[in-house]
Amino acid sequence: MENFSVCKLVRKNCLAFEPYVAGKPIETLKRELGLKHIIKIASNENPLGPSKKAVAAIKNIVKKVYFYPDFNSTDLKNAIASKFKVNSKTVLVGAGSDELIEIIGKLFFTSSDEIVISKHAFVRYKMAVQLMASKSVIVPMKDGLTHDLTAMLKACNKNTKAVFIANPNNPTGTYVTSKEIESFLQKLPKNKYGMKPLVVIDEAYYEYASFKKDYPQTLKYLAKNPNLIVLRTFSKIYALAGARVGYGFTSEGVADYIERIRPPFNLNIFAQAGAIASLKDDSQVKRSLSHIRKEMKFVTDGLKKMKIPFIDSVANFVLFSVAPLSGTDIFKKLLREGVIVRAMAEYDLDGYIRVTIGTRAENQLFLNKLKKVLGK
Ligand SMILES: Cc1ncc(COP(=O)(O)O)c(C=O)c1O
């Protein structure tokens, strides 16, 4: 046997990486737990499913599968640009907004850079920072588990290359207002590069949150803030999570460099066709929004009845507390009852569980099973 040690070859900052632990497939769980019926309300997917137009477009494109996709996703970028009234040269696309987060890291972050992130923010920001051996500067949240933009501003110094703001945030479901964002963008101090750090505002749940009047419409800040990158996705309200389509908006200069390092063909033909068709179907979005607002009330009313504290959410999920019990224990008990939710230990929120708003039947079953496992 050759004397081979992979650990000596792996970059030091990657040695401590753990593989991403995704939930087990429903069929596997059914077999393991001996259950006939399992519901998954764990990944903030849209239970009403995608637009029929998107499904038809995906089916229709199957016959073209022997061709490579358009490497530039030209039609999709143009469709996004025309819907949001921006220049298509400022539109980004990625295999999920997840890929865009990683590309931003690969393009910009060096080992001497600091990246400011809120404590219970979406976990993929930290991972992009770790991948590039940069330093995450973690800022505690305010009461109510909301980003503390004042504290995040104070955490910025000469070494700050970027700031990540998930708005609304996953897993807390809380948001920062337009006033707060405007003041933040304006007050950001210059770094050692002689300019304001990049500000990545991740709006994966943008459509869900837009019913709040003070929720920021960030695209209007792009003209004056070339350091701003706004990320969105087709995974959530458009219900195309399996197709992997994320998108974003930024300045032409940033977009130009992201284009240079993005993998060619990163959006497959199904992703491009499904996303383009989704943008033409406002009724699917409207239906999903009204469903989630109604069902969010149903779920949170149920939590209230059981006297379970929860964080007000403007997204399609809600974070609730089972403390002093362990969130992981309750997660496991719910799993045995056929209900998959999300435990929050990886977010440093041990006593919490995040549940996605599902169909009425799923929500009812979840509340019944929660009541049972908590002995309420
Ligand atoms: C805040 C936030 N950003 C980004 C993503 C990634 O979404 P996707 O890669 O499916 O576009 C998620 C997914 O849960 C999220 O919650």
PDBQT file of the ligand as one rigid body, heavy atoms in Angstrom, charges set to zero:
ROOT
HETATM    1  C1  LIG A 401     -31.973  32.242   3.956  1.00  0.00    +0.000 C 
HETATM    2  C2  LIG A 401     -31.703  31.227   2.895  1.00  0.00    +0.000 A 
HETATM    3  N1  LIG A 401     -30.854  31.520   1.917  1.00  0.00    +0.000 NA
HETATM    4  C3  LIG A 401     -30.567  30.657   0.940  1.00  0.00    +0.000 A 
HETATM    5  C4  LIG A 401     -31.125  29.400   0.925  1.00  0.00    +0.000 A 
HETATM    6  C5  LIG A 401     -30.724  28.464  -0.159  1.00  0.00    +0.000 C 
HETATM    7  O1  LIG A 401     -31.738  28.268  -1.062  1.00  0.00    +0.000 OA
HETATM    8  P1  LIG A 401     -31.501  27.641  -2.479  1.00  0.00    +0.000 P 
HETATM    9  O2  LIG A 401     -30.072  27.227  -2.584  1.00  0.00    +0.000 OA
HETATM   10  O3  LIG A 401     -32.430  26.490  -2.564  1.00  0.00    +0.000 OA
HETATM   11  O4  LIG A 401     -31.818  28.739  -3.452  1.00  0.00    +0.000 OA
HETATM   12  C6  LIG A 401     -32.008  29.018   1.927  1.00  0.00    +0.000 A 
HETATM   13  C7  LIG A 401     -32.586  27.663   1.942  1.00  0.00    +0.000 C 
HETATM   14  O5  LIG A 401     -33.184  27.208   2.860  1.00  0.00    +0.000 OA
HETATM   15  C8  LIG A 401     -32.311  29.960   2.935  1.00  0.00    +0.000 A 
HETATM   16  O6  LIG A 401     -33.139  29.652   3.935  1.00  0.00    +0.000 OA
ENDROOT
TORSDOF 0
